Amino acid sequence: MWKKTILFSFSIIVISILWGCEDTSSVDKQKALEENGLLIEEQKEQIDKLKKQNEELLNELDAQNIDLNYAKEQITYYEQFTEDALLFLSESELLELAKKQWTYSLTVNNQPIPKNGYVEIQENIMEISLVQIQAPYNPLPYDIYSQGAISGKYEEHLQQLTPPPTETYWTDGTLTTGLHYKYEKLESASTISFFITEELKERLGLDTTQIEVVKK
């Protein structure tokens, strides 16, 4: 009898465990389904968001393409307009236009030299810079454009530098190049002098070809 009781009790325990497992499994499955549902909703929202961003980018790209095509049309028009306008200019007018594409500067410690060519400085270090700058956009045919540069090598238009500098060096860029003369440890009342050509004087708008720099 007691054996039957034990067997019955054991059966009840096993059935309870299995029932509990089944209940737990059902809860876990339900929870997993709910989590998957939420994940799917989030992914749908993300996809919709990405679709909207993609549409906005495509619209922006279309607008940029329209602007680009318009800019190309403008460039073509102005190129043709410039070409036609040049036909009405004389050789001297073309030369003056070409000169405007090339500019020159002569400075002492980054300050332009006055029209009278006389400069006073306080610094013990001095740097004389002659710089050539080409225009970033050239509307002229190259044979005309090239005539706008100063004759020969521009650095040769600065001459008879006295006394000789402590250091000489170049700076070189795509459109801007420069020649620089550096003096160090200048004593008071010391004078540096040099000459420029008539051509460079005209380009710089100076009144003299003799330049004098005095350390005060």
C-alpha positions as CSV (number, residue, x, y, z in Angstrom):
1,M,0.0,0.0,0.0
2,W,2.7,2.4,0.9
3,K,4.4,1.7,-2.4
4,K,1.3,2.8,-4.3
5,T,1.2,5.9,-2.1
6,I,4.8,6.8,-2.9
7,L,4.3,6.1,-6.6
8,F,1.2,8.3,-6.7
9,S,3.0,11.1,-4.9
10,F,5.9,10.8,-7.2
11,S,3.6,11.0,-10.2
12,I,1.9,14.1,-8.8
13,I,5.3,15.8,-8.4
14,V,6.4,14.9,-11.9
15,I,3.2,16.2,-13.4
16,S,3.5,19.5,-11.4
17,I,7.0,20.0,-12.6
18,L,6.1,19.4,-16.2
19,W,3.1,21.7,-15.8
20,G,5.3,24.4,-14.3
21,C,7.8,24.0,-17.1
22,E,5.1,24.2,-19.7
23,D,3.7,27.4,-18.0
24,T,7.2,28.9,-17.8
25,S,7.9,28.0,-21.4
26,S,4.6,29.7,-22.5
27,V,5.4,32.9,-20.6
28,D,8.9,33.0,-22.1
29,K,7.5,32.4,-25.6
30,Q,5.0,35.2,-25.1
31,K,7.7,37.6,-23.8
32,A,9.9,36.7,-26.7
33,L,7.1,37.4,-29.1
34,E,6.4,40.7,-27.5
35,E,10.1,41.7,-27.6
36,N,10.3,40.6,-31.3
37,G,7.3,42.7,-32.1
38,L,8.8,45.8,-30.5
39,L,12.1,45.2,-32.3
40,I,10.2,44.9,-35.6
41,E,8.4,48.2,-34.9
42,E,11.6,49.9,-34.1
43,Q,13.2,48.6,-37.3
44,K,10.2,49.8,-39.3
45,E,10.5,53.2,-37.8
46,Q,14.2,53.3,-38.6
47,I,13.6,52.2,-42.1
48,D,10.9,54.9,-42.6
49,K,13.3,57.5,-41.2
50,L,16.1,56.4,-43.5
51,K,13.7,56.5,-46.5
52,K,12.8,60.0,-45.7
53,Q,16.4,61.1,-45.3
54,N,17.2,59.4,-48.6
55,E,14.4,61.3,-50.3
56,E,15.6,64.6,-48.9
57,L,19.2,63.9,-50.1
58,L,17.9,63.0,-53.5
59,N,15.9,66.3,-53.7
60,E,18.9,68.2,-52.5
61,L,21.1,66.5,-55.1
62,D,18.6,67.4,-57.8
63,A,18.7,71.0,-56.7
64,Q,22.5,71.1,-56.7
65,N,22.6,69.6,-60.2
66,I,20.2,72.3,-61.4
67,D,22.5,75.0,-59.9
68,L,25.6,73.3,-61.4
69,N,24.0,73.2,-64.9
70,Y,23.0,76.9,-64.5
71,A,26.6,77.8,-63.4
72,K,28.0,76.0,-66.4
73,E,25.7,77.9,-68.7
74,Q,26.8,81.2,-67.1
75,I,30.5,80.3,-67.6
76,T,29.9,79.4,-71.2
77,Y,28.1,82.7,-71.7
78,Y,30.7,84.9,-70.1
79,E,33.5,83.1,-71.9
80,Q,31.8,83.9,-75.2
81,F,31.0,87.4,-74.1
82,T,34.7,88.0,-73.1
83,E,35.9,86.6,-76.4
84,D,33.6,88.9,-78.3
85,A,34.5,91.9,-76.2
86,L,38.2,91.5,-76.7
87,L,37.7,92.0,-80.5
88,F,36.7,95.6,-79.8
89,L,39.9,96.5,-77.8
90,S,43.1,97.9,-79.2
91,E,46.5,96.4,-78.6
92,S,47.3,99.0,-76.0
93,E,44.0,98.4,-74.2
94,L,44.6,94.7,-74.2
95,L,48.1,95.2,-72.8
96,E,46.7,97.4,-70.0
97,L,44.1,94.7,-69.3
98,A,46.8,92.1,-69.2
99,K,48.9,94.1,-66.7
100,K,45.9,94.1,-64.3
101,Q,46.3,90.3,-64.1
102,W,49.8,90.7,-62.7
103,T,50.5,92.7,-59.5
104,Y,53.7,93.4,-57.7
105,S,54.4,94.5,-54.1
106,L,57.6,95.8,-52.4
107,T,57.5,95.8,-48.7
108,V,59.8,96.3,-45.7
109,N,58.7,94.2,-42.7
110,N,55.4,93.7,-44.4
111,Q,54.7,97.4,-44.8
112,P,54.4,99.0,-48.3
113,I,57.2,101.3,-49.2
114,P,56.1,105.0,-49.4
115,K,56.0,106.8,-52.7
116,N,59.1,108.8,-51.8
117,G,61.1,105.5,-51.2
118,Y,62.2,106.5,-47.7
119,V,61.5,104.1,-44.9
120,E,62.3,104.2,-41.1
121,I,62.1,101.1,-38.9
122,Q,62.5,100.4,-35.2
123,E,63.1,96.7,-35.4
124,N,66.6,95.1,-35.2
125,I,65.6,92.6,-37.9
126,M,64.5,93.7,-41.3
127,E,63.1,91.9,-44.3
128,I,62.7,93.3,-47.8
129,S,60.1,91.4,-49.9
130,L,59.4,91.7,-53.6
131,V,56.3,89.6,-54.5
132,Q,54.6,88.8,-57.8
133,I,50.9,87.8,-57.7
134,Q,48.9,86.4,-60.6
135,A,45.1,86.8,-60.8
136,P,43.3,83.6,-59.9
137,Y,41.0,83.8,-62.9
138,N,42.3,84.8,-66.4
139,P,39.7,85.8,-69.0
140,L,42.4,86.6,-71.6
141,P,44.1,84.4,-74.2
142,Y,47.5,83.2,-72.9
143,D,49.5,85.1,-75.5
144,I,47.9,88.4,-74.4
145,Y,47.9,87.4,-70.7
146,S,51.6,86.6,-70.6
147,Q,52.4,90.1,-71.9
148,G,51.0,91.6,-68.7
149,A,54.0,90.3,-66.6
150,I,56.9,92.6,-65.9
151,S,59.7,92.1,-68.5
152,G,62.3,89.5,-67.9
153,K,62.6,88.0,-64.4
154,Y,60.9,90.2,-61.8
155,E,63.6,89.7,-59.2
156,E,66.1,91.4,-61.6
157,H,64.1,94.6,-61.2
158,L,65.5,95.1,-57.7
159,Q,69.3,95.9,-57.9
160,Q,72.4,97.1,-56.0
161,L,71.3,96.0,-52.6
162,T,73.8,97.6,-50.1
163,P,75.0,96.2,-47.8
164,P,74.4,92.5,-48.8
165,P,71.6,90.8,-46.8
166,T,72.2,88.2,-44.0
167,E,69.9,85.8,-45.8
168,T,68.1,85.5,-49.1
169,Y,65.2,83.1,-49.7
170,W,62.2,82.4,-52.0
171,T,58.6,81.7,-51.3
172,D,56.7,79.9,-54.1
173,G,53.0,79.3,-54.5
174,T,50.6,78.5,-57.3
175,L,49.9,82.2,-58.0
176,T,52.2,84.0,-55.6
177,T,55.9,84.0,-55.5
178,G,58.3,86.2,-53.6
179,L,62.0,87.0,-53.1
180,H,63.0,88.0,-49.6
181,Y,66.1,89.7,-48.3
182,K,66.7,89.4,-44.5
183,Y,68.9,91.5,-42.3
184,E,69.6,90.6,-38.7
185,K,71.0,92.6,-35.7
186,L,70.8,96.0,-37.3
187,E,72.6,98.8,-35.5
188,S,71.0,102.2,-34.9
189,A,71.4,104.7,-37.7
190,S,72.4,101.9,-40.1
191,T,71.1,102.3,-43.7
192,I,70.2,99.8,-46.4
193,S,69.7,101.1,-49.9
194,F,68.8,99.7,-53.3
195,F,67.4,100.6,-56.7
196,I,64.4,99.4,-58.7
197,T,63.9,99.7,-62.4
198,E,61.7,102.3,-64.0
199,E,59.3,99.6,-65.0
200,L,58.9,98.3,-61.5
201,K,58.6,101.9,-60.2
202,E,55.6,102.4,-62.5
203,R,54.0,99.1,-61.5
204,L,54.4,100.0,-57.8
205,G,53.2,103.6,-58.3
206,L,56.3,105.1,-56.6
207,D,57.9,108.4,-57.4
208,T,61.5,107.3,-57.3
209,T,63.7,104.3,-58.2
210,Q,66.0,104.8,-55.2
211,I,64.9,103.1,-51.9
212,E,66.5,103.9,-48.6
213,V,65.7,102.1,-45.3
214,V,67.1,103.6,-42.0
215,K,67.2,101.8,-38.7
216,K,66.3,104.4,-36.0
